[in-house]
Amino acid sequence: MTTADVERLYVLVESLRGEVVGYRADLNGRLRALEIAQAEDIGGSAARSLTRNQIVSWVVVIAGVVGITSTIVDQILIRV
């Protein structure tokens, strides 16, 4: 592997890390908005609660995927 290849990998990994940080910030903002909306909602029907729970579930799943991606990026950085 040449020096240029290594530099290219570093640039690509750094770009991926930036994307992951952006996704995390976006997810944190969305989760915060959901928490605020839930706190403001005093009552509601069961159907609305189910929809809110589904949204929170999706946010948790997406946060998990971002976390796994972040772990993979960290492992790549450690091995490079």
MARKOL-138569 format. One line per 5 residues: their letters; for each residue x, y, z of C-alpha. Coordinates in nm, 3 decimals, decimal comma. Layout:
REM residues N
a = X/Y/Z | ...
***
This chain:
REM residues 80
mttad = 0,000/0,000/0,000 | 0,144/0,332/-0,103 | 0,145/0,653/0,093 | -0,114/0,796/-0,146 | -0,345/0,499/-0,076
verly = -0,309/0,550/0,297 | -0,381/0,921/0,266 | -0,685/0,848/0,051 | -0,812/0,605/0,315 | -0,765/0,864/0,587
vlves = -0,960/1,119/0,384 | -1,243/0,871/0,320 | -1,258/0,760/0,683 | -1,259/1,120/0,804 | -1,541/1,196/0,561
lrgev = -1,737/0,897/0,694 | -1,674/1,006/1,051 | -1,808/1,352/0,968 | -2,123/1,196/0,825 | -2,172/0,984/1,136
vgyra = -2,132/1,290/1,359 | -2,388/1,471/1,146 | -2,633/1,182/1,169 | -2,589/1,167/1,546 | -2,656/1,540/1,579
dlngr = -2,962/1,508/1,357 | -3,095/1,212/1,556 | -3,034/1,389/1,885 | -3,227/1,689/1,757 | -3,515/1,473/1,639
lrale = -3,523/1,281/1,966 | -3,524/1,608/2,161 | -3,815/1,735/1,948 | -4,005/1,412/2,012 | -3,943/1,437/2,385
iaqae = -4,065/1,797/2,390 | -4,374/1,710/2,187 | -4,447/1,419/2,419 | -4,407/1,639/2,727 | -4,646/1,899/2,581
diggs = -4,907/1,638/2,496 | -5,133/1,612/2,801 | -5,384/1,363/2,667 | -5,435/1,168/2,352 | -5,592/0,872/2,193
aarsl = -5,441/0,524/2,189 | -5,380/0,552/1,815 | -5,173/0,866/1,863 | -4,973/0,700/2,140 | -4,905/0,400/1,918
trnqi = -4,780/0,628/1,640 | -4,559/0,820/1,881 | -4,419/0,492/2,015 | -4,344/0,376/1,663 | -4,157/0,698/1,590
vswvv = -3,954/0,664/1,907 | -3,878/0,303/1,814 | -3,752/0,411/1,474 | -3,533/0,678/1,632 | -3,385/0,416/1,865
viagv = -3,318/0,179/1,574 | -3,155/0,453/1,369 | -2,944/0,560/1,667 | -2,831/0,199/1,703 | -2,731/0,179/1,337
vgits = -2,537/0,504/1,369 | -2,367/0,370/1,682 | -2,264/0,050/1,504 | -2,136/0,253/1,208 | -1,936/0,468/1,445
tivdq = -1,783/0,159/1,606 | -1,685/0,022/1,266 | -1,523/0,353/1,172 | -1,331/0,355/1,500 | -1,209/0,000/1,437
ilirv = -1,096/0,096/1,087 | -0,905/0,392/1,230 | -0,740/0,174/1,492 | -0,624/-0,081/1,233 | -0,501/0,172/0,976
***
